[in-house]
Amino acid sequence: MASDSKFFNCSEKHEIEYLAKKFAEPKDEVIAKIKELCKNNTIKYSTHKEAEQALINSGLTKK
């Protein structure tokens, strides 16, 4: 579905990997934070931009 492409999908490994590469911290640390934010529903139904902002708000540094 084309309209879903703007939303971050917590169950898609390639989306998690892509988002993790945008941050300066070690990849495994960023992925752990993404999974934590997905689990607590912080970024579950967010846009990619909102997911990035949630990671920044949690203390990660964007490249």
Backbone torsions as a table, in degrees:
resi	resn	phi	psi	omega
1	MET	NA	122.2	-174.7
2	ALA	-61.1	-37.4	-177.1
3	SER	-68.6	-19.4	179.5
4	ASP	-78.5	-14.7	-174.0
5	SER	-65.1	-22.8	179.7
6	LYS	-83.8	-9.6	-179.5
7	PHE	-97.4	141.7	177.6
8	PHE	-74.8	131.6	-178.0
9	ASN	-110.2	109.1	-177.3
10	CYS	-63.0	-21.4	-177.1
11	SER	-92.2	-1.4	-179.5
12	GLU	-99.7	111.3	-177.6
13	LYS	-58.2	-39.9	-178.4
14	HIS	-65.5	-30.5	177.3
15	GLU	-71.7	-40.2	177.6
16	ILE	-62.9	-45.3	179.3
17	GLU	-61.0	-45.6	-179.5
18	TYR	-60.8	-46.0	179.9
19	LEU	-64.7	-40.9	-178.9
20	ALA	-61.7	-35.1	-178.8
21	LYS	-67.5	-14.7	-178.8
22	LYS	-83.7	-2.1	-175.6
23	PHE	-117.3	151.8	-173.4
24	ALA	-77.5	-26.7	-177.8
25	GLU	-67.2	163.4	177.6
26	PRO	-54.9	138.9	-174.5
27	LYS	-53.5	-43.7	-178.3
28	ASP	-64.6	-33.7	177.3
29	GLU	-67.2	-42.6	179.8
30	VAL	-66.9	-43.7	179.2
31	ILE	-61.6	-40.4	177.8
32	ALA	-61.3	-40.5	179.5
33	LYS	-67.7	-41.6	177.7
34	ILE	-59.5	-47.0	-179.4
35	LYS	-63.1	-37.6	177.3
36	GLU	-63.4	-45.6	180.0
37	LEU	-67.4	-30.9	175.4
38	CYS	-69.4	-45.2	-176.8
39	LYS	-61.7	-39.0	-179.4
40	ASN	-91.2	12.8	174.8
41	ASN	67.3	15.4	178.6
42	THR	-65.6	-41.8	-177.8
43	ILE	-118.2	12.5	-174.5
44	LYS	-58.8	-42.9	179.9
45	TYR	-119.2	43.0	-177.6
46	SER	-105.1	165.7	172.8
47	THR	-78.3	169.0	177.6
48	HIS	-60.8	-40.6	179.5
49	LYS	-63.5	-42.0	177.9
50	GLU	-65.4	-36.7	177.5
51	ALA	-64.8	-43.5	176.4
52	GLU	-59.2	-46.2	-178.5
53	GLN	-63.7	-37.6	178.0
54	ALA	-62.9	-38.0	177.5
55	LEU	-68.5	-40.7	176.4
56	ILE	-62.1	-43.7	179.4
57	ASN	-64.0	-26.2	180.0
58	SER	-86.2	3.7	173.1
59	GLY	106.2	1.5	178.5
60	LEU	-83.3	158.1	-176.4
61	THR	-111.8	122.4	177.4
62	LYS	-75.5	141.0	179.7
63	LYS	-67.0	NA	NA
